[in-house]
Amino acid sequence: MGLALDQELTIDEIHATIHAHPTMSEVIHEATLAAEGHAIHF
């Protein structure tokens, strides 16, 4: 969002942006679940 604000992007431009998935927090969460044998994604 910092970049979007800096560049004064429109809603349409933000919507058209590629949003990376998974995020680092999702990766860490999945890794901790996997460590306990409860991974959501295999």
mmCIF entry with sequence, helices, sheets and N, C-alpha, C, O atoms, coordinates in Angstrom:
data_MODEL
# 
_entry.id   MODEL 
# 
_entity.id                         1 
_entity.type                       polymer 
_entity.pdbx_number_of_molecules   1 
# 
_entity_poly.entity_id                      1 
_entity_poly.type                           'polypeptide(L)' 
_entity_poly.nstd_linkage                   no 
_entity_poly.nstd_monomer                   no 
_entity_poly.pdbx_seq_one_letter_code       MGLALDQELTIDEIHATIHAHPTMSEVIHEATLAAEGHAIHF 
_entity_poly.pdbx_seq_one_letter_code_can   MGLALDQELTIDEIHATIHAHPTMSEVIHEATLAAEGHAIHF 
_entity_poly.pdbx_strand_id                 A 
# 
loop_
_entity_poly_seq.entity_id 
_entity_poly_seq.num 
_entity_poly_seq.mon_id 
_entity_poly_seq.hetero 
1 1  MET n 
1 2  GLY n 
1 3  LEU n 
1 4  ALA n 
1 5  LEU n 
1 6  ASP n 
1 7  GLN n 
1 8  GLU n 
1 9  LEU n 
1 10 THR n 
1 11 ILE n 
1 12 ASP n 
1 13 GLU n 
1 14 ILE n 
1 15 HIS n 
1 16 ALA n 
1 17 THR n 
1 18 ILE n 
1 19 HIS n 
1 20 ALA n 
1 21 HIS n 
1 22 PRO n 
1 23 THR n 
1 24 MET n 
1 25 SER n 
1 26 GLU n 
1 27 VAL n 
1 28 ILE n 
1 29 HIS n 
1 30 GLU n 
1 31 ALA n 
1 32 THR n 
1 33 LEU n 
1 34 ALA n 
1 35 ALA n 
1 36 GLU n 
1 37 GLY n 
1 38 HIS n 
1 39 ALA n 
1 40 ILE n 
1 41 HIS n 
1 42 PHE n 
# 
_struct_asym.id          A 
_struct_asym.entity_id   1 
# 
loop_
_struct_conf.conf_type_id 
_struct_conf.id 
_struct_conf.pdbx_PDB_helix_id 
_struct_conf.beg_label_comp_id 
_struct_conf.beg_label_asym_id 
_struct_conf.beg_label_seq_id 
_struct_conf.pdbx_beg_PDB_ins_code 
_struct_conf.end_label_comp_id 
_struct_conf.end_label_asym_id 
_struct_conf.end_label_seq_id 
_struct_conf.pdbx_end_PDB_ins_code 
_struct_conf.beg_auth_comp_id 
_struct_conf.beg_auth_asym_id 
_struct_conf.beg_auth_seq_id 
_struct_conf.end_auth_comp_id 
_struct_conf.end_auth_asym_id 
_struct_conf.end_auth_seq_id 
_struct_conf.pdbx_PDB_helix_class 
_struct_conf.details 
_struct_conf.pdbx_PDB_helix_length 
HELX_P HELX_P1 AA1 GLY A 2  ? ASP A 6  ? GLY A 2  ASP A 6  1 ? 5  
HELX_P HELX_P2 AA2 ILE A 11 ? HIS A 15 ? ILE A 11 HIS A 15 1 ? 5  
HELX_P HELX_P3 AA3 MET A 24 ? ALA A 35 ? MET A 24 ALA A 35 1 ? 12 
# 
_struct_conf_type.id          HELX_P 
_struct_conf_type.criteria    ? 
_struct_conf_type.reference   ? 
# 
loop_
_atom_site.group_PDB 
_atom_site.id 
_atom_site.type_symbol 
_atom_site.label_atom_id 
_atom_site.label_alt_id 
_atom_site.label_comp_id 
_atom_site.label_asym_id 
_atom_site.label_entity_id 
_atom_site.label_seq_id 
_atom_site.pdbx_PDB_ins_code 
_atom_site.Cartn_x 
_atom_site.Cartn_y 
_atom_site.Cartn_z 
_atom_site.occupancy 
_atom_site.B_iso_or_equiv 
_atom_site.pdbx_formal_charge 
_atom_site.auth_seq_id 
_atom_site.auth_comp_id 
_atom_site.auth_asym_id 
_atom_site.auth_atom_id 
_atom_site.pdbx_PDB_model_num 
ATOM 1   N N  . MET A 1 1  ? 0.818  -1.193  0.000   1.00 0.00 ? 1  MET A N  1 
ATOM 2   C CA . MET A 1 1  ? 0.000  0.000   0.000   1.00 0.00 ? 1  MET A CA 1 
ATOM 3   C C  . MET A 1 1  ? 0.859  1.253   0.000   1.00 0.00 ? 1  MET A C  1 
ATOM 4   O O  . MET A 1 1  ? 0.452  2.293   -0.518  1.00 0.00 ? 1  MET A O  1 
ATOM 5   N N  . GLY A 1 2  ? 2.050  1.151   0.584   1.00 0.00 ? 2  GLY A N  1 
ATOM 6   C CA . GLY A 1 2  ? 2.937  2.312   0.564   1.00 0.00 ? 2  GLY A CA 1 
ATOM 7   C C  . GLY A 1 2  ? 3.266  2.740   -0.850  1.00 0.00 ? 2  GLY A C  1 
ATOM 8   O O  . GLY A 1 2  ? 3.255  3.930   -1.166  1.00 0.00 ? 2  GLY A O  1 
ATOM 9   N N  . LEU A 1 3  ? 3.558  1.768   -1.701  1.00 0.00 ? 3  LEU A N  1 
ATOM 10  C CA . LEU A 1 3  ? 3.866  2.072   -3.096  1.00 0.00 ? 3  LEU A CA 1 
ATOM 11  C C  . LEU A 1 3  ? 2.631  2.629   -3.809  1.00 0.00 ? 3  LEU A C  1 
ATOM 12  O O  . LEU A 1 3  ? 2.737  3.569   -4.597  1.00 0.00 ? 3  LEU A O  1 
ATOM 13  N N  . ALA A 1 4  ? 1.471  2.052   -3.534  1.00 0.00 ? 4  ALA A N  1 
ATOM 14  C CA . ALA A 1 4  ? 0.235  2.529   -4.156  1.00 0.00 ? 4  ALA A CA 1 
ATOM 15  C C  . ALA A 1 4  ? -0.045 3.982   -3.769  1.00 0.00 ? 4  ALA A C  1 
ATOM 16  O O  . ALA A 1 4  ? -0.458 4.785   -4.606  1.00 0.00 ? 4  ALA A O  1 
ATOM 17  N N  . LEU A 1 5  ? 0.179  4.308   -2.511  1.00 0.00 ? 5  LEU A N  1 
ATOM 18  C CA . LEU A 1 5  ? -0.017 5.688   -2.067  1.00 0.00 ? 5  LEU A CA 1 
ATOM 19  C C  . LEU A 1 5  ? 1.005  6.617   -2.701  1.00 0.00 ? 5  LEU A C  1 
ATOM 20  O O  . LEU A 1 5  ? 0.663  7.705   -3.165  1.00 0.00 ? 5  LEU A O  1 
ATOM 21  N N  . ASP A 1 6  ? 2.279  6.178   -2.720  1.00 0.00 ? 6  ASP A N  1 
ATOM 22  C CA . ASP A 1 6  ? 3.343  6.993   -3.298  1.00 0.00 ? 6  ASP A CA 1 
ATOM 23  C C  . ASP A 1 6  ? 3.089  7.278   -4.772  1.00 0.00 ? 6  ASP A C  1 
ATOM 24  O O  . ASP A 1 6  ? 3.317  8.393   -5.242  1.00 0.00 ? 6  ASP A O  1 
ATOM 25  N N  . GLN A 1 7  ? 2.621  6.277   -5.496  1.00 0.00 ? 7  GLN A N  1 
ATOM 26  C CA . GLN A 1 7  ? 2.392  6.413   -6.937  1.00 0.00 ? 7  GLN A CA 1 
ATOM 27  C C  . GLN A 1 7  ? 0.988  6.913   -7.268  1.00 0.00 ? 7  GLN A C  1 
ATOM 28  O O  . GLN A 1 7  ? 0.637  7.062   -8.438  1.00 0.00 ? 7  GLN A O  1 
ATOM 29  N N  . GLU A 1 8  ? 0.191  7.170   -6.237  1.00 0.00 ? 8  GLU A N  1 
ATOM 30  C CA . GLU A 1 8  ? -1.184 7.659   -6.396  1.00 0.00 ? 8  GLU A CA 1 
ATOM 31  C C  . GLU A 1 8  ? -1.987 6.772   -7.353  1.00 0.00 ? 8  GLU A C  1 
ATOM 32  O O  . GLU A 1 8  ? -2.659 7.257   -8.263  1.00 0.00 ? 8  GLU A O  1 
ATOM 33  N N  . LEU A 1 9  ? -1.895 5.445   -7.117  1.00 0.00 ? 9  LEU A N  1 
ATOM 34  C CA . LEU A 1 9  ? -2.595 4.504   -7.974  1.00 0.00 ? 9  LEU A CA 1 
ATOM 35  C C  . LEU A 1 9  ? -4.104 4.585   -7.771  1.00 0.00 ? 9  LEU A C  1 
ATOM 36  O O  . LEU A 1 9  ? -4.589 4.917   -6.689  1.00 0.00 ? 9  LEU A O  1 
ATOM 37  N N  . THR A 1 10 ? -4.824 4.277   -8.832  1.00 0.00 ? 10 THR A N  1 
ATOM 38  C CA . THR A 1 10 ? -6.284 4.238   -8.757  1.00 0.00 ? 10 THR A CA 1 
ATOM 39  C C  . THR A 1 10 ? -6.716 2.864   -8.251  1.00 0.00 ? 10 THR A C  1 
ATOM 40  O O  . THR A 1 10 ? -5.910 1.935   -8.192  1.00 0.00 ? 10 THR A O  1 
ATOM 41  N N  . ILE A 1 11 ? -7.981 2.743   -7.889  1.00 0.00 ? 11 ILE A N  1 
ATOM 42  C CA . ILE A 1 11 ? -8.523 1.451   -7.471  1.00 0.00 ? 11 ILE A CA 1 
ATOM 43  C C  . ILE A 1 11 ? -8.326 0.419   -8.574  1.00 0.00 ? 11 ILE A C  1 
ATOM 44  O O  . ILE A 1 11 ? -7.945 -0.717  -8.291  1.00 0.00 ? 11 ILE A O  1 
ATOM 45  N N  . ASP A 1 12 ? -8.575 0.792   -9.815  1.00 0.00 ? 12 ASP A N  1 
ATOM 46  C CA . ASP A 1 12 ? -8.417 -0.133  -10.937 1.00 0.00 ? 12 ASP A CA 1 
ATOM 47  C C  . ASP A 1 12 ? -6.967 -0.579  -11.089 1.00 0.00 ? 12 ASP A C  1 
ATOM 48  O O  . ASP A 1 12 ? -6.716 -1.744  -11.397 1.00 0.00 ? 12 ASP A O  1 
ATOM 49  N N  . GLU A 1 13 ? -6.009 0.320   -10.881 1.00 0.00 ? 13 GLU A N  1 
ATOM 50  C CA . GLU A 1 13 ? -4.600 -0.042  -10.995 1.00 0.00 ? 13 GLU A CA 1 
ATOM 51  C C  . GLU A 1 13 ? -4.179 -0.992  -9.876  1.00 0.00 ? 13 GLU A C  1 
ATOM 52  O O  . GLU A 1 13 ? -3.406 -1.921  -10.105 1.00 0.00 ? 13 GLU A O  1 
ATOM 53  N N  . ILE A 1 14 ? -4.681 -0.760  -8.681  1.00 0.00 ? 14 ILE A N  1 
ATOM 54  C CA . ILE A 1 14 ? -4.380 -1.656  -7.566  1.00 0.00 ? 14 ILE A CA 1 
ATOM 55  C C  . ILE A 1 14 ? -5.002 -3.029  -7.830  1.00 0.00 ? 14 ILE A C  1 
ATOM 56  O O  . ILE A 1 14 ? -4.371 -4.059  -7.599  1.00 0.00 ? 14 ILE A O  1 
ATOM 57  N N  . HIS A 1 15 ? -6.229 -3.031  -8.310  1.00 0.00 ? 15 HIS A N  1 
ATOM 58  C CA . HIS A 1 15 ? -6.923 -4.285  -8.617  1.00 0.00 ? 15 HIS A CA 1 
ATOM 59  C C  . HIS A 1 15 ? -6.173 -5.092  -9.682  1.00 0.00 ? 15 HIS A C  1 
ATOM 60  O O  . HIS A 1 15 ? -6.155 -6.321  -9.619  1.00 0.00 ? 15 HIS A O  1 
ATOM 61  N N  . ALA A 1 16 ? -5.567 -4.430  -10.639 1.00 0.00 ? 16 ALA A N  1 
ATOM 62  C CA . ALA A 1 16 ? -4.858 -5.099  -11.732 1.00 0.00 ? 16 ALA A CA 1 
ATOM 63  C C  . ALA A 1 16 ? -3.456 -5.566  -11.330 1.00 0.00 ? 16 ALA A C  1 
ATOM 64  O O  . ALA A 1 16 ? -2.793 -6.258  -12.103 1.00 0.00 ? 16 ALA A O  1 
ATOM 65  N N  . THR A 1 17 ? -3.005 -5.196  -10.143 1.00 0.00 ? 17 THR A N  1 
ATOM 66  C CA . THR A 1 17 ? -1.675 -5.563  -9.673  1.00 0.00 ? 17 THR A CA 1 
ATOM 67  C C  . THR A 1 17 ? -1.640 -7.034  -9.290  1.00 0.00 ? 17 THR A C  1 
ATOM 68  O O  . THR A 1 17 ? -2.610 -7.561  -8.745  1.00 0.00 ? 17 THR A O  1 
ATOM 69  N N  . ILE A 1 18 ? -0.529 -7.697  -9.570  1.00 0.00 ? 18 ILE A N  1 
ATOM 70  C CA . ILE A 1 18 ? -0.359 -9.083  -9.153  1.00 0.00 ? 18 ILE A CA 1 
ATOM 71  C C  . ILE A 1 18 ? -0.055 -9.097  -7.661  1.00 0.00 ? 18 ILE A C  1 
ATOM 72  O O  . ILE A 1 18 ? 0.899  -8.468  -7.205  1.00 0.00 ? 18 ILE A O  1 
ATOM 73  N N  . HIS A 1 19 ? -0.866 -9.813  -6.916  1.00 0.00 ? 19 HIS A N  1 
ATOM 74  C CA . HIS A 1 19 ? -0.689 -9.922  -5.471  1.00 0.00 ? 19 HIS A CA 1 
ATOM 75  C C  . HIS A 1 19 ? -0.071 -11.287 -5.163  1.00 0.00 ? 19 HIS A C  1 
ATOM 76  O O  . HIS A 1 19 ? -0.702 -12.327 -5.350  1.00 0.00 ? 19 HIS A O  1 
ATOM 77  N N  . ALA A 1 20 ? 1.159  -11.261 -4.696  1.00 0.00 ? 20 ALA A N  1 
ATOM 78  C CA . ALA A 1 20 ? 1.901  -12.503 -4.439  1.00 0.00 ? 20 ALA A CA 1 
ATOM 79  C C  . ALA A 1 20 ? 1.204  -13.364 -3.399  1.00 0.00 ? 20 ALA A C  1 
ATOM 80  O O  . ALA A 1 20 ? 0.651  -12.861 -2.422  1.00 0.00 ? 20 ALA A O  1 
ATOM 81  N N  . HIS A 1 21 ? 1.239  -14.664 -3.626  1.00 0.00 ? 21 HIS A N  1 
ATOM 82  C CA . HIS A 1 21 ? 0.661  -15.617 -2.690  1.00 0.00 ? 21 HIS A CA 1 
ATOM 83  C C  . HIS A 1 21 ? 1.508  -16.866 -2.753  1.00 0.00 ? 21 HIS A C  1 
ATOM 84  O O  . HIS A 1 21 ? 1.774  -17.305 -3.872  1.00 0.00 ? 21 HIS A O  1 
ATOM 85  N N  . PRO A 1 22 ? 1.941  -17.461 -1.730  1.00 0.00 ? 22 PRO A N  1 
ATOM 86  C CA . PRO A 1 22 ? 1.617  -17.096 -0.353  1.00 0.00 ? 22 PRO A CA 1 
ATOM 87  C C  . PRO A 1 22 ? 2.522  -15.989 0.184   1.00 0.00 ? 22 PRO A C  1 
ATOM 88  O O  . PRO A 1 22 ? 3.627  -15.766 -0.310  1.00 0.00 ? 22 PRO A O  1 
ATOM 89  N N  . THR A 1 23 ? 2.033  -15.323 1.180   1.00 0.00 ? 23 THR A N  1 
ATOM 90  C CA . THR A 1 23 ? 2.841  -14.302 1.842   1.00 0.00 ? 23 THR A CA 1 
ATOM 91  C C  . THR A 1 23 ? 3.805  -14.986 2.812   1.00 0.00 ? 23 THR A C  1 
ATOM 92  O O  . THR A 1 23 ? 3.641  -16.163 3.130   1.00 0.00 ? 23 THR A O  1 
ATOM 93  N N  . MET A 1 24 ? 4.795  -14.253 3.273   1.00 0.00 ? 24 MET A N  1 
ATOM 94  C CA . MET A 1 24 ? 5.759  -14.831 4.217   1.00 0.00 ? 24 MET A CA 1 
ATOM 95  C C  . MET A 1 24 ? 5.049  -15.316 5.480   1.00 0.00 ? 24 MET A C  1 
ATOM 96  O O  . MET A 1 24 ? 5.394  -16.375 6.005   1.00 0.00 ? 24 MET A O  1 
ATOM 97  N N  . SER A 1 25 ? 4.075  -14.570 5.974   1.00 0.00 ? 25 SER A N  1 
ATOM 98  C CA . SER A 1 25 ? 3.386  -15.003 7.193   1.00 0.00 ? 25 SER A CA 1 
ATOM 99  C C  . SER A 1 25 ? 2.607  -16.293 6.956   1.00 0.00 ? 25 SER A C  1 
ATOM 100 O O  . SER A 1 25 ? 2.520  -17.132 7.853   1.00 0.00 ? 25 SER A O  1 
ATOM 101 N N  . GLU A 1 26 ? 2.035  -16.466 5.752   1.00 0.00 ? 26 GLU A N  1 
ATOM 102 C CA . GLU A 1 26 ? 1.333  -17.712 5.434   1.00 0.00 ? 26 GLU A CA 1 
ATOM 103 C C  . GLU A 1 26 ? 2.300  -18.889 5.375   1.00 0.00 ? 26 GLU A C  1 
ATOM 104 O O  . GLU A 1 26 ? 1.971  -19.990 5.816   1.00 0.00 ? 26 GLU A O  1 
ATOM 105 N N  . VAL A 1 27 ? 3.493  -18.657 4.831   1.00 0.00 ? 27 VAL A N  1 
ATOM 106 C CA . VAL A 1 27 ? 4.505  -19.712 4.749   1.00 0.00 ? 27 VAL A CA 1 
ATOM 107 C C  . VAL A 1 27 ? 4.934  -20.147 6.143   1.00 0.00 ? 27 VAL A C  1 
ATOM 108 O O  . VAL A 1 27 ? 5.048  -21.342 6.416   1.00 0.00 ? 27 VAL A O  1 
ATOM 109 N N  . ILE A 1 28 ? 5.170  -19.183 7.025   1.00 0.00 ? 28 ILE A N  1 
ATOM 110 C CA . ILE A 1 28 ? 5.581  -19.505 8.392   1.00 0.00 ? 28 ILE A CA 1 
ATOM 111 C C  . ILE A 1 28 ? 4.478  -20.273 9.114   1.00 0.00 ? 28 ILE A C  1 
ATOM 112 O O  . ILE A 1 28 ? 4.754  -21.254 9.805   1.00 0.00 ? 28 ILE A O  1 
ATOM 113 N N  . HIS A 1 29 ? 3.242  -19.836 8.957   1.00 0.00 ? 29 HIS A N  1 
ATOM 114 C CA . HIS A 1 29 ? 2.110  -20.520 9.589   1.00 0.00 ? 29 HIS A CA 1 
ATOM 115 C C  . HIS A 1 29 ? 2.016  -21.959 9.099   1.00 0.00 ? 29 HIS A C  1 
ATOM 116 O O  . HIS A 1 29 ? 1.871  -22.878 9.905   1.00 0.00 ? 29 HIS A O  1 
ATOM 117 N N  . GLU A 1 30 ? 2.096  -22.163 7.797   1.00 0.00 ? 30 GLU A N  1 
ATOM 118 C CA . GLU A 1 30 ? 2.010  -23.505 7.226   1.00 0.00 ? 30 GLU A CA 1 
ATOM 119 C C  . GLU A 1 30 ? 3.177  -24.374 7.710   1.00 0.00 ? 30 GLU A C  1 
ATOM 120 O O  . GLU A 1 30 ? 2.991  -25.558 7.990   1.00 0.00 ? 30 GLU A O  1 
ATOM 121 N N  . ALA A 1 31 ? 4.362  -23.800 7.807   1.00 0.00 ? 31 ALA A N  1 
ATOM 122 C CA . ALA A 1 31 ? 5.526  -24.557 8.267   1.00 0.00 ? 31 ALA A CA 1 
ATOM 123 C C  . ALA A 1 31 ? 5.357  -25.017 9.715   1.00 0.00 ? 31 ALA A C  1 
ATOM 124 O O  . ALA A 1 31 ? 5.719  -26.144 10.051  1.00 0.00 ? 31 ALA A O  1 
ATOM 125 N N  . THR A 1 32 ? 4.818  -24.164 10.564  1.00 0.00 ? 32 THR A N  1 
ATOM 126 C CA . THR A 1 32 ? 4.609  -24.561 11.957  1.00 0.00 ? 32 THR A CA 1 
ATOM 127 C C  . THR A 1 32 ? 3.525  -25.623 12.063  1.00 0.00 ? 32 THR A C  1 
ATOM 128 O O  . THR A 1 32 ? 3.618  -26.525 12.894  1.00 0.00 ? 32 THR A O  1 
ATOM 129 N N  . LEU A 1 33 ? 2.499  -25.521 11.226  1.00 0.00 ? 33 LEU A N  1 
ATOM 130 C CA . LEU A 1 33 ? 1.473  -26.571 11.206  1.00 0.00 ? 33 LEU A CA 1 
ATOM 131 C C  . LEU A 1 33 ? 2.078  -27.897 10.725  1.00 0.00 ? 33 LEU A C  1 
ATOM 132 O O  . LEU A 1 33 ? 1.792  -28.952 11.291  1.00 0.00 ? 33 LEU A O  1 
ATOM 133 N N  . ALA A 1 34 ? 2.905  -27.842 9.693   1.00 0.00 ? 34 ALA A N  1 
ATOM 134 C CA . ALA A 1 34 ? 3.535  -29.047 9.148   1.00 0.00 ? 34 ALA A CA 1 
ATOM 135 C C  . ALA A 1 34 ? 4.436  -29.705 10.189  1.00 0.00 ? 34 ALA A C  1 
ATOM 136 O O  . ALA A 1 34 ? 4.498  -30.932 10.273  1.00 0.00 ? 34 ALA A O  1 
ATOM 137 N N  . ALA A 1 35 ? 5.127  -28.900 10.975  1.00 0.00 ? 35 ALA A N  1 
ATOM 138 C CA . ALA A 1 35 ? 6.026  -29.425 11.991  1.00 0.00 ? 35 ALA A CA 1 
ATOM 139 C C  . ALA A 1 35 ? 5.277  -30.254 13.037  1.00 0.00 ? 35 ALA A C  1 
ATOM 140 O O  . ALA A 1 35 ? 5.842  -31.153 13.659  1.00 0.00 ? 35 ALA A O  1 
ATOM 141 N N  . GLU A 1 36 ? 3.993  -29.931 13.216  1.00 0.00 ? 36 GLU A N  1 
ATOM 142 C CA . GLU A 1 36 ? 3.162  -30.662 14.181  1.00 0.00 ? 36 GLU A CA 1 
ATOM 143 C C  . GLU A 1 36 ? 2.269  -31.689 13.484  1.00 0.00 ? 36 GLU A C  1 
ATOM 144 O O  . GLU A 1 36 ? 1.412  -32.299 14.123  1.00 0.00 ? 36 GLU A O  1 
ATOM 145 N N  . GLY A 1 37 ? 2.467  -31.887 12.158  1.00 0.00 ? 37 GLY A N  1 
ATOM 146 C CA . GLY A 1 37 ? 1.682  -32.866 11.430  1.00 0.00 ? 37 GLY A CA 1 
ATOM 147 C C  . GLY A 1 37 ? 0.280  -32.423 11.062  1.00 0.00 ? 37 GLY A C  1 
ATOM 148 O O  . GLY A 1 37 ? -0.596 -33.250 10.811  1.00 0.00 ? 37 GLY A O  1 
ATOM 149 N N  . HIS A 1 38 ? 0.066  -31.096 11.030  1.00 0.00 ? 38 HIS A N  1 
ATOM 150 C CA . HIS A 1 38 ? -1.271 -30.574 10.744  1.00 0.00 ? 38 HIS A CA 1 
ATOM 151 C C  . HIS A 1 38 ? -1.292 -29.627 9.536   1.00 0.00 ? 38 HIS A C  1 
ATOM 152 O O  . HIS A 1 38 ? -2.091 -28.691 9.496   1.00 0.00 ? 38 HIS A O  1 
ATOM 153 N N  . ALA A 1 39 ? -0.427 -29.868 8.566   1.00 0.00 ? 39 ALA A N  1 
ATOM 154 C CA . ALA A 1 39 ? -0.342 -28.968 7.410   1.00 0.00 ? 39 ALA A CA 1 
ATOM 155 C C  . ALA A 1 39 ? -1.676 -28.937 6.651   1.00 0.00 ? 39 ALA A C  1 
ATOM 156 O O  . ALA A 1 39 ? -2.338 -29.962 6.496   1.00 0.00 ? 39 ALA A O  1 
ATOM 157 N N  . ILE A 1 40 ? -2.046 -27.770 6.194   1.00 0.00 ? 40 ILE A N  1 
ATOM 158 C CA . ILE A 1 40 ? -3.265 -27.597 5.418   1.00 0.00 ? 40 ILE A CA 1 
ATOM 159 C C  . ILE A 1 40 ? -2.994 -27.991 3.981   1.00 0.00 ? 40 ILE A C  1 
ATOM 160 O O  . ILE A 1 40 ? -3.812 -28.667 3.357   1.00 0.00 ? 40 ILE A O  1 
ATOM 161 N N  . HIS A 1 41 ? -1.848 -27.573 3.445   1.00 0.00 ? 41 HIS A N  1 
ATOM 162 C CA . HIS A 1 41 ? -1.458 -27.865 2.066   1.00 0.00 ? 41 HIS A CA 1 
ATOM 163 C C  . HIS A 1 41 ? -0.308 -28.856 2.077   1.00 0.00 ? 41 HIS A C  1 
ATOM 164 O O  . HIS A 1 41 ? 0.649  -28.691 2.832   1.00 0.00 ? 41 HIS A O  1 
ATOM 165 N N  . PHE A 1 42 ? -0.396 -29.865 1.258   1.00 0.00 ? 42 PHE A N  1 
ATOM 166 C CA . PHE A 1 42 ? 0.641  -30.902 1.244   1.00 0.00 ? 42 PHE A CA 1 
ATOM 167 C C  . PHE A 1 42 ? 1.613  -30.682 0.131   1.00 0.00 ? 42 PHE A C  1 
ATOM 168 O O  . PHE A 1 42 ? 2.553  -31.460 -0.031  1.00 0.00 ? 42 PHE A O  1 
# 
